[in-house]
Amino acid sequence: SSVAQDAGSRDTLRIYLGTIPDYAAEIEGLRLTGVTEGGPADVAGLKAGDVIIELAGQKIANIYDYTYAIDALKVDKPSPVKLRRGGEIIQLQIIPKAR
């Protein structure tokens, strides 16, 4: 089954969401400085300034949580993403693409 594991880990590297993280933000969650035009995050409705707090059921406190959560996503399988925008909590669906 090592072959299946290898294939799986290669797949995760190809997941593409088109989010541009703000690495400097000292907050709970992952703040976006922007999204790539036409990328999955853009299509899903994410915007600059949004703070991702949950992805596919994983709580997101920082960039490490986010990276870990992305590893669990599957190409073309819609995944829920929860974010703070202003004072609101918004839930969207993001469809990961392959790079």
N, C-alpha and C positions, 0 to 999 in steps of 0.2 A: 504493500500500500504506500510505499515511499514515493512511488511515481505520482500517485494522486496528490500527495502532499506537495510535491514539487510544483505540479501544475497549479495547485491552489495558490501557493505563495507567489507564483509568477503572475497569476490573474490579478491579485490584489494590487500589484504595482501599476496595473494598467487602468485602475479606476480613476475616472476624471470627473470632478464636480465643478471646476471653474470658479472656486472660491479664492479670494485673495485675503489671507488672514492679516490682521494687525498684530504683529508680534510684540509690539510695545505696550499694548493695552493691559493695565493692571486691574483686571476685573474678573469676575466669575463668569466663565463662558468664553466663547471665541468670537471676538469682534471682527467684522469684515471691513476692510478698507475699500473693497469693491468686489465685483464679480466679472468674469470674462464674458464679453458680449456673445450671446448665442450659446453659451455653455449651459450645462444642466442647472446650475444655481440660478442663472439669469432666467431660463425658461420656467423654473419653479417659482420665481417671483422674489427671490432674495435680492437685497439691495445693500449698498454701502451703508455702514453704520449698524446693520443688524448684528445682534449677538446670538450666536447659536448656543443653545443650552441643552439640547438633546438631539441625537441623531440615531435613527433606527433603534430607539429604545435605550440607548446608552446615554447616561448623563455626561454632559460636556462641561468640565470646569476649566480646561486649558488646552493648548495645542496638542499635548500628548494624548489626552482623551480623544481628541478629534481624529488624530492620526490612527489611533487604535480602532475607533468606530468605523472609519473609512475602510479599514482592512476587512471588516465583516460584510461590507456591501457587495452586491452582485450587479454586474453590468445589466442594464435594462430592467432591473427589478425595482419598482417604485419603493422608496423608503420614506418614512415620516421624518420630518425635521422640525424641531420646535425652536422658536427664536423669540427674543425680546426686541421690540421695535418701539421706541419711545416708552410709553408706560404699558404697552400691550404685550401679551403673549400670543403669538401667532403660530399655528401649525400648518405646514405646507408639505407637499409631496415632492421629493426630488428623485429623478430617474438618472442614476449614475451611467455614464458612458465609458467606453473604452478609449484610451488615448490613441 
